[in-house]
Amino acid sequence: MDPFQPLLANALTFAFEKATLEGKITISALIIVSMISWSVIITKGRQLLKARAATKRFLAAFREAEDPMQLFREKREFPGAPAYEVYASGCGELEYHLENNPVTVKGKKRISLESFQSVQVALERGVSAEALALEKGMIILTTAVAGGPFIGLLGTVWGVMETFSGIAMAASASLTAMAPGVAGALIATVVGLFVAIPAMFAYNLMITSIRGITQELDNFNSEIMTDLEHRYVDNRALADEIADALRNLNLGQAPQGPATRA
């Protein structure tokens, strides 16, 4: 035997040639599952790498800005950054209330606490939407991890069953008669493991990265809510609001002159 000949390749080729029709159908199904799994691994891996890099750039720019609304008003964009999408959702809602439901405090536009609750809802909705977008497609990897070995095992059991049935009908129980059929049956399990193992490692790495990004989104959500509240929300006490309202009312009344006699 040529020592440079790939032994594993020869074994797989021999086993595939001896596999039954049902075994070959099972292997073909597993190959399709593997192709879909690898497409998810590559696509999701690129998405997560882009998300981390874009989020890093966005957070650096956001923390350098003097006003939390500065990036939004300058229409700067950070494609692929989940934190930016959350930021844009919250700032869009805040801008709406500043235009339509403003509260004037010392000559500056603010919004009421009731209006700020809508901004909080928009931010939280953005966080949820981005978390779902990050997790999209991960079900395919979990299916490959859980289903691949079982699909392969089904093909193996079926192949072994047919092998023993053939041996019984031929009334020959020699190892030479059994080996090809058993080898052809076992290749289905081997292919199932080839599908499941890469998907398992990829899933564990990606789900850890997704959890990290999601936690980062939650932290940013708290940060942006605090910044917006300090800058744009009317947090005056009720007594101060009443006093300011009365002061504005008094200033708005024009002084009346003495009545003239006829």
C-alpha positions in Angstrom: 0.0 0.0 0.0 1.2 3.5 -0.9 2.0 5.2 2.5 1.1 8.6 1.0 -2.3 7.4 0.0 -5.0 9.0 2.3 -6.4 6.1 4.3 -9.4 8.1 5.5 -10.4 9.1 2.0 -10.2 5.5 0.8 -12.3 4.3 3.8 -14.9 6.9 3.2 -15.0 6.2 -0.6 -15.3 2.4 0.0 -18.0 2.9 2.7 -20.0 5.3 0.4 -19.9 2.8 -2.5 -21.2 0.0 -0.3 -24.0 2.2 1.3 -27.5 1.3 0.5 -29.9 3.7 -1.5 -31.5 4.8 1.8 -28.0 5.4 3.3 -27.0 7.5 0.3 -30.2 9.5 0.5 -29.5 10.1 4.2 -25.9 11.2 3.4 -27.2 13.6 0.7 -29.7 15.1 3.2 -26.9 15.6 5.7 -24.7 17.3 3.0 -27.5 19.7 2.3 -27.9 20.4 6.0 -24.1 21.0 6.3 -24.2 23.5 3.4 -27.0 25.5 5.0 -25.2 25.3 8.3 -21.9 26.6 6.9 -23.7 29.4 5.0 -25.2 30.5 8.4 -21.8 30.2 10.1 -20.1 32.4 7.5 -22.9 35.0 7.2 -23.5 35.3 11.0 -19.8 35.4 11.7 -19.4 38.4 9.3 -22.4 40.1 10.8 -21.1 39.8 14.3 -17.6 41.0 13.4 -19.1 44.0 11.6 -21.5 44.7 14.5 -18.6 44.8 17.0 -16.4 47.0 14.8 -19.3 49.5 13.9 -20.5 49.6 17.5 -17.1 50.5 18.7 -16.8 53.4 16.2 -20.3 54.6 17.1 -19.8 54.5 20.9 -16.5 56.4 20.5 -18.2 59.1 18.4 -21.2 59.3 20.8 -19.1 59.8 23.9 -17.0 62.5 22.2 -20.1 64.5 21.3 -21.2 67.3 23.7 -24.9 66.8 23.0 -26.5 63.3 23.0 -28.5 64.4 20.0 -25.5 65.7 18.1 -24.9 62.6 15.9 -28.6 62.3 15.1 -28.9 66.0 14.1 -25.8 65.8 12.0 -27.3 62.7 10.2 -24.2 60.7 10.8 -24.8 56.9 10.2 -23.0 53.8 11.4 -24.3 50.9 9.3 -24.2 47.5 11.0 -24.0 48.9 14.5 -26.9 47.7 16.7 -26.3 50.4 19.3 -26.7 53.1 16.5 -30.1 51.6 15.5 -31.3 51.8 19.2 -29.9 55.4 19.4 -31.7 56.5 16.2 -35.0 55.0 17.4 -34.8 56.9 20.7 -33.6 60.2 19.1 -36.3 60.1 16.5 -39.0 59.8 19.1 -37.4 62.5 21.2 -37.2 64.9 18.2 -40.9 64.3 17.5 -41.9 65.3 21.1 -39.6 68.3 21.0 -41.4 69.5 17.9 -45.0 68.6 18.8 -45.1 68.5 22.6 -42.4 70.9 23.9 -42.1 72.3 27.4 -40.2 75.6 27.6 -37.9 75.8 30.6 -35.7 79.0 30.9 -36.1 79.6 27.2 -35.1 76.1 26.2 -37.2 73.3 24.7 -37.7 70.3 26.9 -40.2 67.4 27.1 -42.4 66.3 29.9 -41.8 63.1 31.9 -44.9 61.6 30.2 -43.5 62.2 26.8 -40.1 60.8 27.9 -41.9 57.5 28.6 -42.5 57.2 24.9 -38.8 57.7 24.3 -38.0 55.0 26.8 -40.4 52.6 25.0 -38.8 53.4 21.6 -35.3 52.6 23.0 -36.4 49.4 24.6 -38.2 48.3 21.5 -35.0 49.0 19.5 -33.0 46.9 21.9 -35.4 44.0 21.5 -35.4 44.3 17.7 -31.6 44.3 17.5 -31.4 41.3 19.8 -33.8 39.4 17.6 -31.8 40.4 14.5 -28.6 39.1 16.1 -30.1 35.8 17.0 -31.8 35.3 13.6 -30.6 32.0 11.9 -29.1 30.5 15.1 -32.0 28.0 15.1 -30.4 26.4 12.0 -27.2 25.7 13.9 -29.0 24.2 16.9 -31.0 22.0 14.5 -27.7 20.9 12.9 -26.2 20.1 16.2 -29.2 18.2 17.6 -30.4 16.6 14.4 -27.3 15.8 12.4 -26.2 12.8 14.6 -29.7 11.4 14.8 -30.2 11.6 11.0 -26.9 9.9 10.6 -27.8 7.3 13.2 -31.1 6.6 11.3 -29.1 5.9 8.2 -26.7 3.6 10.1 -29.5 1.6 11.8 -31.3 1.3 8.5 -28.1 0.1 6.7 -27.3 -2.4 9.4 -30.8 -3.7 9.3 -30.6 -4.3 5.6 -27.1 -5.9 5.9 -28.3 -8.4 8.5 -31.4 -9.1 6.4 -29.2 -9.8 3.4 -27.0 -12.1 5.4 -29.9 -14.0 6.7 -31.4 -14.5 3.3 -28.0 -15.5 1.9 -27.4 -17.9 4.8 -23.9 -16.6 5.0 -22.6 -15.1 8.3 -18.9 -14.5 7.4 -17.1 -11.3 8.2 -16.4 -10.8 4.5 -20.1 -10.7 3.8 -20.9 -8.4 6.7 -18.1 -5.9 6.6 -19.0 -4.0 3.4 -22.6 -3.5 4.5 -21.7 -2.4 8.0 -19.1 0.0 6.6 -21.7 1.4 4.3 -24.1 1.9 7.2 -21.6 3.5 9.5 -20.7 6.3 7.1 -24.0 7.9 7.7 -23.2 8.4 11.3 -19.7 9.8 10.4 -21.3 12.3 8.1 -23.8 13.3 10.8 -21.0 14.0 13.2 -19.1 16.0 10.5 -22.3 18.2 10.3 -22.9 18.5 14.0 -19.3 19.2 15.4 -18.5 22.4 13.4 -22.1 23.7 14.0 -21.7 23.0 17.8 -18.4 25.0 18.1 -19.7 27.8 15.9 -23.0 28.1 17.9 -21.1 28.2 21.2 -18.8 31.0 20.0 -21.5 33.0 18.3 -24.1 32.8 21.1 -21.4 34.0 23.5 -20.7 37.0 21.2 -24.4 37.7 20.8 -24.9 37.7 24.5 -22.0 40.2 24.9 -23.4 42.5 22.2 -26.9 42.3 23.8 -25.5 43.2 27.2 -23.6 46.1 25.6 -27.0 47.2 24.1 -28.6 47.1 27.5 -25.8 49.2 29.0 -26.0 51.7 26.2 -29.8 51.9 26.6 -29.3 52.9 30.2 -26.6 55.4 29.3 -28.6 57.1 26.5 -31.7 57.3 28.6 -29.8 59.0 31.4 -28.1 61.5 29.1 -31.4 62.4 27.3 -33.2 62.8 30.6 -30.6 65.1 32.0 -30.5 67.2 28.8 -34.0 67.3 27.5 -36.6 66.3 30.2 -38.4 68.8 32.4 -37.6 67.5 35.9 -38.8 70.5 37.9 -40.7 69.9 41.1 -44.5 70.5 40.9 -44.2 73.7 43.0 -41.6 75.1 40.6 -43.8 74.4 37.6 -46.7 76.2 39.2 -44.6 79.1 40.2 -43.2 79.4 36.6 -46.7 79.2 35.2 -48.0 82.0 37.4 -45.0 84.1 36.6 -45.5 83.7 32.9 -49.2 84.4 33.4 -48.4 87.7 35.2 -45.9 88.7 32.6 -48.4 88.1 29.9 -51.0 90.4 31.4 -50.8 94.0 30.0 -51.0 96.8 32.5 -54.3 98.8 32.5 -54.2 102.6 32.6 -56.6 104.9 34.5 -60.1 105.3 33.1 -60.7 108.6 31.3 -63.7 110.8 32.1 -66.1 112.0 29.5 
